[in-house]
Amino acid sequence: MNGSVLIVGDSDFSARLCEKVRGLSVMTAWQVPDAQAATELLDSETPDIILLQAAQPSNWEFCQSLKQQRHHLWCYTILLDERNCPPEPISEEVLLRQVGLTTTALEVGADAYLWLPSATTVEGTASVDHLNRALQAHIRTAFRRNQAYRELSQANDLLSAIALVDPLTQLGNRRAFDWELPRQIQVTREQNHPLSLLIIDIDFFKQVNDDHGHLVGDQVLRMFADRLRHHMRFYETPFRYGGEEFVVLLQSTTAEDAEQLAERLRRLINDTPFVISKRLDLPLTISIGVATLAATDDEHGKELIRRADDNLLRAKRTGRNRVIMG
């Protein structure tokens, strides 16, 4: 078995578990004496399985607290009770006690409660073997479940990444921008830094599609996205806003600096034609609207976007191939 195990209990409890669980000695295993030590360890480690000594009352509270934390919710947790087996025949009182303990263990978030007394309190090696097999079965189940959880998480991460990326340009898409802008506004206000926004439109892009076809148009969009990426600093984030429009979030950037950056970008596009093939160079220009976050702007950035979009419209109405700041 491959995986990691956290054992929470006294030294005798840990030693007995190492004897009972085949393969435990070759797994990554941490052994701590109590719930407090386990809590400290979980700040830096995430085991697959947590084995708790049920005789320690604090372990029941620890289990409940653990399962209330989303990032530890998937850890397979077993409360192991080594206290003596009841005499035969089992009385109703003893039976109710065991059912109650099992129910309580599940209610506090444990994935299982196992009665696992020491061999000296159980008559017959067959009973001991059955109890040990039950523990082994739970551990195998835990590893299978955790492997499935990891595979599902990886698949979800991949799907989330795909959902936030424009497939043509490989920039963040409109959904990614709508998610990122409010987050950047919050960070900006907490740190008292400026935040600026560019909205960029490729001038007369429809004519490119009409004259040369959509495949050439797509190539222009990809090449333009590459230029954005290569001429942005790490804290300047470009997105494809839709069609031939792009937006760039400029963290810690004043209005003046944002206008200068936009002007450099405008000149770059104006001065460097898009080389589609040996026979086709396309001289293109862009229009850019610039806006900077104001204290009165809403937390979702709608006013910021509106001002930048208004400035873009002004740039297009007054001749294109220009930057308008306002």
Buried (B, 14 or more C-beta within 10 A) or exposed (E): BEBBBBBBBEEEBBEBBBEBBEEBEEBEBBBBBBBEBBBEBBEEEEBBBBBBBBBBEBBBEBBBBBBEEEEBEBBBBBBBBBEEBBEEEEEEEEEEEBEEBBEBBEEBBBBBBBBBBBBEEBEEEEEBEEBBEBBBEBBEBBBEBBEEBEEEEEEEEEEEEEEBBBEEBEBBBBEBBBEBBBEBBEEBBEEEBBBBBBBBBBBBBEEBBEEBEEEBBBBBBEBBBEBBEEBBEEEBBBBBBEEBBBBBBBBBBBBEBBBBBBBEBBEBBBEEEBEBEEEEEBEBBBBBBBBBBEEEBEEEBEBBBEBBBBBBBBBBEEEBBBBBBE
